[in-house]
Amino acid sequence: MTSAFGLIIVGDEILSGKRSDKHLPKVIELLSQRGLSLSWARLVGDERDRITDTLREAFAGSDVVFCCGGIGATPDDHTRQCAAAALGVELALHPQARDLIEARMRDMAAERGEVFDPTRADNEHRYNMGVFPVGARIIHNPYNKIPGFSCDGAGGATVHFLPGFPVMAWPMIEWVLDHHHLHLQRQGVWLEHSVIVFGAMEAALTPLMEQIEAAHPVKVFSLPSVDHPEFGRHIELGVKGAAAAVTAAYQDLLAGLRAHGANTGPEMVRK
């Protein structure tokens, strides 16, 4: 079975409106560039029980999940602890993460013209950013070396834990997709083909949509609009899936629309 992709965004600041989420549109974009799509997304505040429950559900599934936020070492960062609780394992300082964090601290000390002191209280605290659930694998961070981590669930899921900062998280997501999930990518073979249908009602077209899905291994989608600046009231009706299946299904869709006497307009293709 092909894995689906999910996204968990952690942070009170998003739910309170102090910050606007940027991860959802970017993850959709990064997946789309690779012929993939996002199946679900959730926003969760900085509440340990809720984060743990959300992660436990993710680990019990079979999806590839990106979790952004809350992996720092301040009192409002709970994601690392919640991941361990959801998996039922202990937390431990990851050796490779420790080395990467120390390398970052040495760089920072050199930039300030100081001698690195690993026993200084703030430096000792920074090692906590490498305390991950036992069995975790690190995700390299090209921005500042402070790693994220990946964990597998019993149901076949993999959850990738990333910082909340887009400048760090987005290149890390790209690295994960291109190094660990390359086999799932479908560039050039995934297709979406749709047509504008003027003045139609979804209810009238539903039997045709069901007929197309029953006859072809594709997904049919319907996006209605009542006040589009160019097309006015219309439905964008289309099919998406593997290119060969979409080509056949789309021809049947057009034939069905003609049989309904539908007034169609521009067609769109997305790869």
C-alpha positions in Angstrom: 0.0 0.0 0.0 1.3 3.5 -0.9 1.9 5.6 2.2 -0.2 8.7 2.7 1.4 11.9 4.0 0.3 13.8 7.1 1.3 17.0 8.9 1.2 17.9 12.6 1.9 21.5 13.6 2.5 22.1 17.2 2.3 25.5 19.0 0.0 27.7 21.0 1.2 30.7 19.0 -0.5 29.4 15.9 -3.8 28.7 17.6 -3.8 32.1 19.4 -3.1 34.0 16.2 0.3 35.4 17.4 1.9 33.8 14.4 0.4 32.6 11.1 1.2 29.0 10.0 3.4 28.8 7.0 4.1 25.0 7.1 0.9 23.8 5.6 1.2 25.5 2.2 4.9 24.8 2.0 4.5 21.1 2.7 1.8 20.9 0.1 4.2 22.6 -2.4 7.1 20.3 -1.5 5.0 17.2 -1.9 3.4 18.4 -5.1 6.9 19.0 -6.7 7.5 15.3 -6.1 4.1 14.1 -7.5 2.8 13.6 -3.9 0.0 15.0 -1.9 -1.0 15.7 1.7 -3.8 13.6 3.1 -4.4 15.3 6.4 -3.1 18.0 8.7 -3.6 18.9 12.4 -2.9 21.9 14.6 -2.1 21.1 18.2 -1.4 23.5 21.1 1.4 23.1 23.6 -0.6 20.7 25.7 1.2 17.5 26.6 -1.7 15.1 26.8 -3.1 16.3 23.5 0.2 16.2 21.7 0.8 12.7 23.1 -2.6 11.5 21.9 -2.1 13.0 18.5 1.3 11.3 18.1 0.1 8.0 19.5 -2.6 8.0 16.8 0.0 8.9 14.1 2.3 6.1 15.2 -0.6 3.6 15.2 -1.2 4.3 11.5 0.9 3.6 8.4 1.5 7.2 7.1 4.5 9.3 6.7 4.0 12.2 9.0 5.9 15.5 9.5 5.6 17.1 12.9 6.8 20.7 13.1 7.4 22.5 16.4 8.1 22.0 20.1 11.4 20.1 19.8 13.5 22.7 21.6 14.6 22.7 25.2 12.5 25.5 26.8 9.7 24.8 29.2 7.0 25.2 26.5 8.6 22.6 24.3 7.0 19.2 24.9 7.1 17.3 21.6 10.2 15.2 22.3 8.8 14.1 25.6 5.4 13.4 24.1 6.9 11.3 21.3 8.6 9.1 23.8 5.4 8.8 25.8 3.4 7.9 22.7 5.9 5.2 21.8 6.3 3.9 25.4 10.0 4.4 25.4 12.6 6.4 27.4 14.3 9.5 26.4 18.1 9.5 26.0 20.8 11.8 24.6 21.5 10.7 21.0 25.3 10.3 20.5 25.3 11.8 17.0 22.9 14.6 18.1 25.3 15.4 20.9 28.2 15.7 18.6 26.2 17.9 16.2 25.0 20.2 19.0 28.5 20.4 20.4 29.9 21.3 16.9 27.3 24.1 16.8 28.3 25.4 20.2 32.0 25.4 19.2 31.1 27.4 16.1 29.2 29.9 18.2 32.0 30.3 20.6 34.5 30.8 17.8 32.3 33.4 16.2 32.3 35.3 19.5 36.1 34.8 20.0 35.6 32.7 23.1 37.0 29.3 24.2 34.2 26.7 24.2 33.4 25.5 27.7 31.1 22.4 27.7 30.6 22.7 31.5 29.0 26.1 31.3 25.4 25.9 32.4 23.8 27.2 29.2 25.9 24.9 27.1 25.0 21.9 29.2 21.3 22.8 28.8 21.7 22.9 25.0 22.5 19.2 25.0 18.9 18.6 25.9 17.9 19.4 22.3 19.5 16.1 21.4 17.5 14.1 24.0 15.3 11.9 21.8 13.1 8.8 22.2 15.3 5.7 22.3 15.7 4.3 18.8 15.3 7.6 17.1 17.2 8.5 13.9 18.5 12.0 13.4 17.5 14.4 10.6 20.4 16.7 9.6 19.8 20.4 9.9 21.8 22.4 7.3 20.9 25.7 8.9 22.5 25.4 12.3 23.3 21.7 12.8 20.8 21.2 15.6 19.1 17.9 14.4 15.6 16.8 14.2 14.7 13.1 14.5 12.6 10.3 13.1 10.7 7.5 14.8 8.8 4.5 13.6 5.5 3.2 14.9 4.3 -0.3 15.2 1.7 0.2 12.5 4.3 1.1 9.9 4.1 4.9 10.3 7.2 7.1 10.3 7.0 10.4 12.1 9.7 13.0 11.3 10.1 15.7 14.0 11.3 19.1 12.9 11.8 22.6 14.4 9.0 25.1 14.1 11.2 27.6 12.3 10.5 27.4 8.5 14.1 28.3 7.6 15.2 25.1 9.3 12.2 22.8 8.8 11.7 23.2 5.1 15.2 22.1 3.9 15.0 19.2 6.4 11.7 18.1 5.0 13.2 18.2 1.5 16.1 16.1 2.7 13.8 13.5 4.3 11.7 13.2 1.1 14.6 12.8 -1.2 16.7 10.5 1.0 14.1 8.4 2.8 10.9 8.5 0.6 12.3 8.7 -2.9 10.6 5.5 -3.8 7.2 7.1 -3.2 7.8 10.0 -5.5 5.8 10.1 -8.7 7.1 13.0 -10.8 5.9 12.8 -14.4 3.4 10.0 -13.7 0.9 11.7 -11.5 -1.7 13.9 -13.3 -4.7 16.0 -12.5 -7.0 17.0 -15.3 -10.1 19.2 -14.9 -12.6 21.3 -16.7 -14.8 24.3 -15.8 -18.5 23.5 -15.8 -20.7 26.6 -15.9 -24.0 26.9 -13.9 -24.1 23.2 -12.9 -25.2 21.8 -9.5 -23.0 19.3 -7.8 -26.0 17.1 -6.9 -26.8 16.7 -10.6 -23.2 15.7 -11.4 -22.7 13.3 -8.5 -24.0 10.2 -10.3 -21.4 10.9 -13.1 -18.6 11.3 -10.5 -19.5 8.0 -8.9 -19.6 6.3 -12.2 -16.1 7.5 -13.1 -14.6 6.4 -9.8 -16.3 3.0 -10.1 -14.9 2.5 -13.6 -11.4 3.9 -13.2 -8.6 3.8 -10.5 -8.7 7.6 -10.0 -10.1 10.2 -7.6 -12.8 12.5 -8.8 -12.9 16.0 -7.4 -15.4 18.8 -7.5 -14.6 22.4 -6.5 -17.7 24.7 -6.7 -17.5 28.5 -6.7 -20.3 31.0 -6.6 -18.4 34.3 -7.1 -15.3 33.6 -9.2 -14.1 36.9 -10.7 -13.7 35.4 -14.2 -16.0 32.3 -14.4 -18.8 33.4 -12.0 -20.8 30.5 -10.6 -19.1 27.2 -11.7 -17.7 23.9 -10.8 -14.1 22.8 -11.5 -14.7 19.1 -12.1 -11.8 16.7 -12.6 -9.9 13.5 -12.0 -6.4 12.9 -10.5 -4.2 9.8 -10.2 -1.7 7.9 -12.3 -1.3 9.5 -15.7 -2.6 6.6 -17.8 -5.7 6.1 -15.7 -6.4 9.8 -15.6 -6.3 10.1 -19.4 -8.9 7.4 -19.9 -11.1 8.6 -17.0 -11.1 12.2 -18.2 -12.3 11.3 -21.6 -15.2 9.4 -20.0 -15.9 12.4 -17.8 -16.1 14.7 -20.8 -18.4 12.3 -22.6 -20.6 12.2 -19.5 -20.7 16.0 -19.3 -21.7 16.2 -23.0 -24.5 13.6 -22.4 -25.7 15.9 -19.6 -25.7 18.9 -21.9 -23.3 20.6 -19.6 -21.8 24.0 -20.6 -18.0 23.5 -20.2 -15.2 26.0 -20.4 -11.4 25.9 -20.0 -9.6 22.7 -19.2 -6.6 22.5 -16.8 -3.8 20.0 -16.4 -1.5 19.8 -13.3 1.4 17.4 -13.0 
